[in-house]
Amino acid sequence: MDQLKEMKPFEIKSVLFKKTPTPREKIRYIAKKEKLSFADLARKSKIPVKTCQNFLEHSPINLSNYIKLLKALKINDKTIMGSLGFRNFTFIDGNHLGNYIEFLRKEQSLSKKELVGKISDLGHNISVVRYTNLVNGKFYYADVEMIHNISKILRPEKIKQTPYIFARRAITETKLSVVDLAKKSNTGVQTWYALYNQRNISLKKYLDIMHTLKYQDNCISFILGLPDNIKPNTKEIGRYLRTLRRSKGINADFIAKKVMIATVSYRLIESGKGNPSIITCYKAINAVQRITVKDNKHWIGKRWLMANSYK
């Protein structure tokens, strides 16, 4: 019988997502719980026994071998990155991780020199030149303890995941100028700049930009909070909102109030005839999904009291 069945998946995940323990301490704890020796871990992960033993005792280990160790423990990609402090990052790839770290650095208005200084203060031997090499695709070979400390400095969990953030991150990863990207799409340069600076644009223009950035429909649906089977277009989104709202017995004007638009505008979104802004659409999807029948009844009662208080 597989030893991993002794520890439930949610228990392993809770250990890996803790902020305080280092990556070494997390693997050591799980290995001890599962009663796995150095040899067992090395055999399962296909890395040398000495490398495994040195890491669990004192030596650094690179991201590549760390991934192999956690894969041997049947941990999925998202949880592996979550164990290093990047819970909203799903790509296990040195190049993508480097681009994501650069994106986080720019979001927090830190220069490379400032970030390198903060990393050095935590006991890591790194220079601006070495950091630049790492973000250009070499993070796969970086020390996981350093990557874990970088996540503590940049605190990716503090950045609110909105449709804008995903687009900004993708633009950063392309390493192309906004002008060059605009030439590849049906959307003007000003709209690209508006999106990058987190100003509101229409859903149709947002979809055109995301397709230019090579996002598939299922990824865009995930970003907007839609189920995988719903395509991100005005008609499909409108049909989804109307079906879900009616199944919950919620009034359209209540949703409109939550989204802070006129009821007529909201009904146009549901009919698939409107051209809502990306943020209005995002708010409407979240509102319909979160609001309960109880919330709706409370609002109806409150509105009735207000209407009758002047009689």
C-alpha positions in Angstrom: 0.0 0.0 0.0 1.3 3.5 -1.0 2.6 5.3 2.1 1.3 8.6 0.7 -2.2 7.5 1.4 -1.5 7.8 5.2 -1.5 11.6 5.0 -4.5 13.2 3.5 -4.0 15.6 0.5 -5.5 18.6 2.4 -3.1 18.0 5.3 -0.1 18.1 2.9 -1.4 21.2 1.2 -1.9 23.0 4.5 1.7 22.3 5.5 3.0 23.5 2.1 1.0 26.7 2.2 2.3 27.8 5.6 4.4 31.0 5.3 6.9 30.6 8.1 8.6 27.2 7.5 11.3 27.1 4.8 10.9 24.8 1.8 13.5 22.5 3.4 11.4 22.3 6.7 8.2 21.6 4.7 9.7 18.6 2.8 11.4 17.3 6.0 8.1 17.4 7.9 6.1 15.7 5.1 8.9 13.0 4.7 8.9 12.4 8.4 5.1 12.1 8.5 5.1 9.7 5.6 8.1 7.7 7.1 10.2 8.2 4.0 13.9 8.0 4.2 16.5 9.9 2.1 16.8 6.8 -0.1 13.0 6.6 -0.6 12.7 10.3 -1.6 15.7 10.0 -3.9 14.3 6.9 -5.6 10.8 8.4 -6.1 12.2 11.8 -7.3 15.1 10.2 -9.4 17.7 12.6 -7.9 20.9 11.4 -6.2 20.6 10.2 -2.6 23.5 12.5 -1.5 21.7 15.6 -3.1 18.5 14.7 -1.3 20.3 14.1 2.0 22.3 17.3 1.8 19.3 19.4 1.1 17.2 18.0 4.0 20.2 18.6 6.3 21.8 21.9 5.4 22.7 22.4 1.7 20.7 24.5 -0.8 18.8 22.9 -3.6 17.7 24.3 -7.0 14.1 24.8 -8.1 14.4 21.9 -10.6 15.3 19.3 -7.9 12.7 20.8 -5.5 10.0 20.3 -8.1 11.1 16.7 -8.6 10.9 16.0 -4.8 7.4 17.4 -4.5 6.3 15.6 -7.7 7.5 12.4 -6.0 5.1 13.3 -3.2 2.3 13.6 -5.7 2.0 17.4 -5.3 0.4 19.3 -8.3 2.0 22.3 -10.0 -0.1 25.0 -8.4 0.6 23.7 -4.9 4.3 23.5 -5.6 4.4 27.1 -6.5 2.1 27.9 -3.6 4.7 26.2 -1.2 7.2 28.9 -2.4 4.7 31.7 -1.7 3.4 32.1 -5.3 -0.2 30.8 -4.8 -1.6 32.6 -7.8 1.1 31.3 -10.2 0.5 28.0 -12.0 3.4 27.6 -14.4 6.3 25.5 -13.3 8.9 27.0 -15.6 12.0 29.0 -14.9 11.3 31.5 -17.7 7.7 32.2 -16.7 8.6 32.5 -13.0 11.3 35.0 -13.9 8.8 37.1 -15.9 6.3 36.9 -13.0 8.8 38.0 -10.4 9.8 40.9 -12.7 6.1 41.8 -13.0 5.7 41.8 -9.2 8.8 43.9 -8.8 7.5 46.6 -11.2 4.0 46.5 -9.6 5.7 47.4 -6.3 7.8 50.1 -7.9 11.1 48.5 -6.8 14.3 48.9 -8.8 16.4 45.8 -9.4 19.1 47.2 -7.1 16.5 47.7 -4.3 15.2 44.2 -4.7 18.7 42.6 -4.8 19.6 44.6 -1.7 16.6 43.2 0.2 17.4 39.6 -1.0 21.1 40.1 0.1 19.9 41.3 3.6 18.2 37.9 4.0 21.6 36.1 3.6 21.7 35.3 -0.1 24.7 36.0 -2.3 23.3 37.8 -5.3 24.1 40.7 -7.6 22.1 42.8 -10.0 23.8 40.9 -12.9 23.0 37.5 -11.4 19.4 38.6 -10.7 19.0 39.7 -14.4 20.3 36.3 -15.6 17.8 34.5 -13.3 14.8 36.5 -14.5 15.9 35.8 -18.1 15.1 32.1 -17.8 17.6 30.8 -15.2 15.3 30.6 -12.2 15.0 26.9 -12.7 18.5 26.6 -11.3 18.1 29.1 -8.5 18.1 28.2 -4.8 14.5 27.5 -3.6 15.2 29.2 -0.2 16.0 32.4 -2.1 12.9 32.1 -4.3 10.8 31.6 -1.1 12.4 34.7 0.4 11.7 36.7 -2.8 8.0 35.9 -2.5 8.1 37.2 1.1 9.6 40.5 -0.1 7.2 40.9 -3.1 4.1 39.5 -1.3 2.2 38.4 -4.5 -0.9 37.5 -2.4 -1.3 41.3 -1.8 -1.9 42.0 -5.5 -5.6 41.7 -6.2 -6.2 39.3 -9.1 -8.4 41.3 -11.5 -8.8 41.0 -15.3 -6.3 43.9 -15.6 -3.5 42.1 -13.7 -3.6 39.0 -15.9 -3.3 41.3 -19.0 -0.5 43.4 -17.5 1.4 40.2 -16.6 1.0 38.8 -20.1 2.2 42.1 -21.7 5.3 42.1 -19.4 6.0 38.5 -20.4 5.9 39.2 -24.1 8.8 41.7 -23.8 7.3 43.6 -26.7 6.3 47.3 -26.6 2.6 48.2 -26.4 2.9 49.8 -29.9 4.2 46.5 -31.4 1.4 44.5 -29.7 -1.3 47.0 -31.0 -0.1 46.4 -34.5 -0.8 42.7 -34.1 -4.4 43.3 -33.0 -7.6 45.0 -34.1 -7.3 47.4 -31.1 -5.7 50.8 -31.1 -2.6 51.8 -29.1 -4.6 54.0 -26.8 -6.8 51.1 -25.7 -3.7 49.0 -25.0 -2.3 51.8 -22.8 -5.7 52.2 -21.1 -5.8 48.5 -20.2 -2.1 48.5 -19.0 -2.9 51.5 -16.8 -6.0 49.7 -15.4 -8.5 52.1 -17.0 -11.9 50.6 -18.1 -12.3 49.3 -21.6 -15.1 47.4 -23.3 -15.4 43.6 -23.0 -15.0 43.2 -26.8 -11.7 45.1 -26.9 -10.5 43.2 -23.8 -11.2 39.9 -25.5 -9.3 41.0 -28.6 -6.3 42.0 -26.5 -6.3 38.8 -24.6 -6.5 36.7 -27.8 -3.6 38.7 -29.2 -1.7 37.8 -26.0 -2.3 34.2 -26.8 -4.9 33.5 -24.1 -7.3 30.7 -24.9 -11.0 31.1 -24.3 -11.0 28.7 -21.3 -8.2 30.8 -19.6 -10.2 34.0 -20.2 -13.3 32.3 -18.7 -11.2 31.4 -15.7 -10.0 35.0 -15.3 -13.6 36.3 -15.5 -14.8 33.7 -13.0 -16.9 31.8 -15.5 -17.3 28.0 -15.7 -15.0 26.3 -18.3 -18.0 25.5 -20.6 -19.0 29.1 -21.0 -17.3 31.0 -23.8 -16.2 34.5 -23.0 -18.4 36.5 -25.4 -21.4 38.9 -24.7 -24.1 36.4 -25.7 -22.8 33.4 -23.7 -22.0 35.6 -20.6 -25.5 37.2 -20.8 -27.2 33.8 -21.1 -25.1 32.5 -18.1 -26.0 35.5 -15.9 -29.7 35.2 -16.7 -29.9 31.5 -16.1 -28.0 31.6 -12.8 -29.9 34.6 -11.6 -33.3 33.1 -12.3 -32.3 29.7 -10.8 -31.6 31.6 -7.6 -34.8 33.6 -7.8 -32.9 36.9 -7.7 -34.3 40.2 -9.0 -32.4 41.9 -11.9 -32.6 45.3 -10.3 -30.9 43.9 -7.1 -27.9 42.7 -9.2 -27.9 46.1 -11.0 -27.7 47.9 -7.7 -24.8 45.7 -6.6 -22.9 46.3 -9.8 -23.8 50.0 -9.6 -25.4 50.3 -13.1 -29.0 51.0 -14.2 -31.3 48.0 -14.4 -31.9 48.7 -18.1 -28.1 48.4 -18.7 -27.9 45.2 -16.7 -30.8 43.7 -18.7 -29.0 44.6 -21.9 -26.0 42.6 -20.7 -28.2 39.6 -20.0 -29.8 39.8 -23.4 -26.3 39.8 -25.0 -27.1 43.0 -26.9 -25.0 45.4 -24.8 -21.3 46.1 -25.0 -20.4 46.3 -21.3 -17.0 47.3 -19.9 -14.8 44.5 -18.7 -15.1 45.6 -15.0 -18.9 45.9 -15.2 -19.0 42.4 -16.7 -16.5 41.0 -14.0 -18.6 42.6 -11.2 -21.9 41.2 -12.6 -20.5 37.7 -12.8 -19.2 37.9 -9.2 -22.4 39.4 -7.9 -24.7 36.8 -9.4 -22.4 34.0 -8.1 -22.1 35.3 -4.6 -25.6 36.7 -3.9 -28.0 34.3 -2.2 -31.8 34.2 -2.1 -31.6 35.4 1.5 -29.7 38.6 0.4 -32.4 39.2 -2.2 -35.3 38.8 0.2 -33.6 41.1 2.7 -33.2 43.7 0.0 -36.9 43.4 -1.2 -38.0 43.8 2.5 -35.8 46.8 3.0 -37.1 48.4 -0.3 -40.7 47.7 0.8 -40.2 49.4 4.1 -38.6 52.5 2.5 -41.5 52.7 0.0 -44.1 52.5 2.7 -42.5 54.7 5.4 -43.8 57.9 3.8 -47.4 56.7 3.6 
